[in-house]
Amino acid sequence: MTQKNQDRRSFLKTATAAAGATFAVGQTVLAEEAKGANGRPGVGFIGTGGRCGAHINIVNTLKKQGLVEPVAVCDVYGPRLRAASQKTDNAKMYKAHEELLQDPKVDIVCIATPDRHHAPQAIDAVRAGKDVYCEKPLTHWSQFDLAKKLGEETAKHKRIVQVGTQYMADDNYAKVRKMIGEGIIGKPVHVELGYYRRGDWGERMHIPDPNAKPGPDLNWERFLGDAPKVPYSVSRFFQWRLYWDYAGGPATDLLVHMFTPVFCLLGLDFPHRVLGGGGTFQYNREVPDQCNIIADYPDGPSVVMMNTLSNHVPTDTKIRGTDGVIMWKSLGSKDCKGIRIVPFGKDKKELFLPWAGMGSTTRLWANLIDCVKTRKQPYSPISAAVRVQAPLSMAIIGHRENKVTMFDEKTQSVKMV
Ligand SMILES: NC(=O)c1ccc[n+]([C@@H]2O[C@H](COP(=O)([O-])OP(=O)(O)OC[C@H]3O[C@@H](n4cnc5c(N)ncnc54)[C@H](O)[C@@H]3O)[C@@H](O)[C@H]2O)c1
């Protein structure tokens, strides 16, 4: 194995080993001591829309098991804020995330705001000494520098950040990663993965109140954050996933789920060259409804990510090596039962590992709560998410500019050719 390969394969191990002791940050308390009401970690929710509903249900269930306590909620839209507070037994309401972060009862922050708020809010959270569940994607496509900054700040403040790619919640990956490192499929050289769906309902989100207007119950400025300042639009506010200013389409919304487990299995680092194809072929929206990416890594593999929202017929994920293949059915589909490992050669035996937790957001939460105590790295760590974000952001930037994007290892930045 070359030195480069060894470095690449040891990167995640190193990242895992980097979990350390907990330190006080500014005026905050040690995470081990910060245990909200009844000695359990207190959870504060930032962004209480659709996805947060699932998080609140899970945290309420974990509360019954004595593991956590929902203590605070924050949103820029009053009706959702009040509904979330009701669902959490009247958790304290905040209209600004900075205020929630000052609440000493909050130990873990769950961030489920639109994409471009993830990194700024998570950076504020780790600086305030909080541990974080941060929804995917790690950042908006235009904020790769913020993704790196969040990685640095998380390490600096010794925080635990679980990134919300729930397909990472499976113990098999650690076993398979070890097998790949030991050469079970030879040198991994080619990957294919995809996400297919027929319909764009996920992006064409529901408008609960067509007459909603900026005012005391709707803070448009806070919704925009660092996005271009544009006049209020009810569609932009509620259906933000349709617009480039707030979302990146299938790359950052969907392919991130499929790619993250592969990335971690292979212990990849940053890509060398990325090509982003596709377009808006069927639906009336700004972001593409078809997205195809080729991400070439310096010493291989070449990763091909495929997607359309016009046809749901799935593809298997395949990691092809020089001496075998690792594959699974389309993640989330009912016939996706586990990982198949097929080494080539008459004397070699095929292996099948049934999934053990893959896709479970509850498991991601339980793992986070455990890591908050033990200070171990979680299933879906920030070190991986920063690197996963790179090809996704590069593909979108290149697609928008009709260019190929290259990753400059020295400056850790993206350049166009
Ligand atoms: N892991 C998954 O499977 C999964 C599934 C769905 C959504 N998500 C992610 O969760 C995030 C939220 O998606 P959603 O569907 O819940 O969107 P949503 O629009 O339903 O909810 C977002 C909420 O954030 C609020 N908000 C906006 N700006 C804010 C700010 N500055 N401070 C506080 N609150 C603010 C909005 O008012 C809204 O209530 C997205 O990034 C999405 O990618 C992940």
The ligand as an SDF file (V2000), in Angstrom:
LIG
                    3D

 44 48  0  0  0  0  0  0  0  0999 V2000
  -31.7520   14.0700    7.5780 N   0  0  0  0  0  0  0  0  0  0  0  0
  -32.8610   14.0810    6.8700 C   0  0  0  0  0  0  0  0  0  0  0  0
  -33.3460   13.0550    6.3950 O   0  0  0  0  0  0  0  0  0  0  0  0
  -33.5660   15.3990    6.6550 C   0  0  0  0  0  0  0  0  0  0  0  0
  -34.9270   15.4030    6.2920 C   0  0  0  0  0  0  0  0  0  0  0  0
  -35.5370   16.6290    6.1080 C   0  0  0  0  0  0  0  0  0  0  0  0
  -34.8220   17.8180    6.2740 C   0  0  0  0  0  0  0  0  0  0  0  0
  -33.5060   17.7710    6.6150 N   0  0  0  0  0  0  0  0  0  0  0  0
  -32.7350   19.0240    6.7670 C   0  0  0  0  0  0  0  0  0  0  0  0
  -33.2770   19.7860    7.8290 O   0  0  0  0  0  0  0  0  0  0  0  0
  -33.2080   21.1730    7.5300 C   0  0  0  0  0  0  0  0  0  0  0  0
  -34.5850   21.7940    7.7270 C   0  0  0  0  0  0  0  0  0  0  0  0
  -35.4760   21.2650    6.7570 O   0  0  0  0  0  0  0  0  0  0  0  0
  -37.0580   21.3590    6.9760 P   0  0  0  0  0  0  0  0  0  0  0  0
  -37.6640   20.5290    5.9380 O   0  0  0  0  0  0  0  0  0  0  0  0
  -37.4040   21.1060    8.3840 O   0  0  0  0  0  0  0  0  0  0  0  0
  -37.3320   22.9210    6.6500 O   0  0  0  0  0  0  0  0  0  0  0  0
  -38.4810   23.8330    7.2360 P   0  0  0  0  0  0  0  0  0  0  0  0
  -38.5520   25.0550    6.4020 O   0  0  0  0  0  0  0  0  0  0  0  0
  -39.7240   23.0320    7.4220 O   0  0  0  0  0  0  0  0  0  0  0  0
  -37.9450   24.2270    8.6910 O   0  0  0  0  0  0  0  0  0  0  0  0
  -36.9360   25.1690    8.8650 C   0  0  0  0  0  0  0  0  0  0  0  0
  -37.3360   26.0730   10.0240 C   0  0  0  0  0  0  0  0  0  0  0  0
  -36.2590   26.9720   10.3010 O   0  0  0  0  0  0  0  0  0  0  0  0
  -36.8080   28.2430   10.6060 C   0  0  0  0  0  0  0  0  0  0  0  0
  -35.7720   29.2500   10.4020 N   0  0  0  0  0  0  0  0  0  0  0  0
  -35.3580   29.8510    9.2510 C   0  0  0  0  0  0  0  0  0  0  0  0
  -34.3410   30.6890    9.5070 N   0  0  0  0  0  0  0  0  0  0  0  0
  -34.0970   30.6160   10.8310 C   0  0  0  0  0  0  0  0  0  0  0  0
  -33.1660   31.2640   11.7040 C   0  0  0  0  0  0  0  0  0  0  0  0
  -32.2670   32.1320   11.2400 N   0  0  0  0  0  0  0  0  0  0  0  0
  -33.2030   30.9510   13.0260 N   0  0  0  0  0  0  0  0  0  0  0  0
  -34.1210   30.0610   13.5110 C   0  0  0  0  0  0  0  0  0  0  0  0
  -35.0340   29.4470   12.7420 N   0  0  0  0  0  0  0  0  0  0  0  0
  -35.0210   29.7160   11.4170 C   0  0  0  0  0  0  0  0  0  0  0  0
  -37.9890   28.3630    9.6670 C   0  0  0  0  0  0  0  0  0  0  0  0
  -38.9270   29.3330   10.1040 O   0  0  0  0  0  0  0  0  0  0  0  0
  -38.5570   26.9330    9.7030 C   0  0  0  0  0  0  0  0  0  0  0  0
  -39.5260   26.7900   10.7210 O   0  0  0  0  0  0  0  0  0  0  0  0
  -32.6640   21.2750    6.1060 C   0  0  0  0  0  0  0  0  0  0  0  0
  -31.3350   21.6670    6.1030 O   0  0  0  0  0  0  0  0  0  0  0  0
  -32.8220   19.8810    5.5260 C   0  0  0  0  0  0  0  0  0  0  0  0
  -31.8030   19.5560    4.6120 O   0  0  0  0  0  0  0  0  0  0  0  0
  -32.8860   16.5880    6.8190 C   0  0  0  0  0  0  0  0  0  0  0  0
  1  2  1  0
  2  3  2  0
  2  4  1  0
  4  5  1  0
  4 44  2  0
  5  6  2  0
  6  7  1  0
  7  8  2  0
  8  9  1  0
  8 44  1  0
  9 10  1  0
  9 42  1  0
 10 11  1  0
 11 12  1  0
 11 40  1  0
 12 13  1  0
 13 14  1  0
 14 15  2  0
 14 16  1  0
 14 17  1  0
 17 18  1  0
 18 19  2  0
 18 20  1  0
 18 21  1  0
 21 22  1  0
 22 23  1  0
 23 24  1  0
 23 38  1  0
 24 25  1  0
 25 26  1  0
 25 36  1  0
 26 27  1  0
 26 35  1  0
 27 28  2  0
 28 29  1  0
 29 30  1  0
 29 35  2  0
 30 31  1  0
 30 32  2  0
 32 33  1  0
 33 34  2  0
 34 35  1  0
 36 37  1  0
 36 38  1  0
 38 39  1  0
 40 41  1  0
 40 42  1  0
 42 43  1  0
M  CHG  2   8   1  16  -1
M  END
$$$$
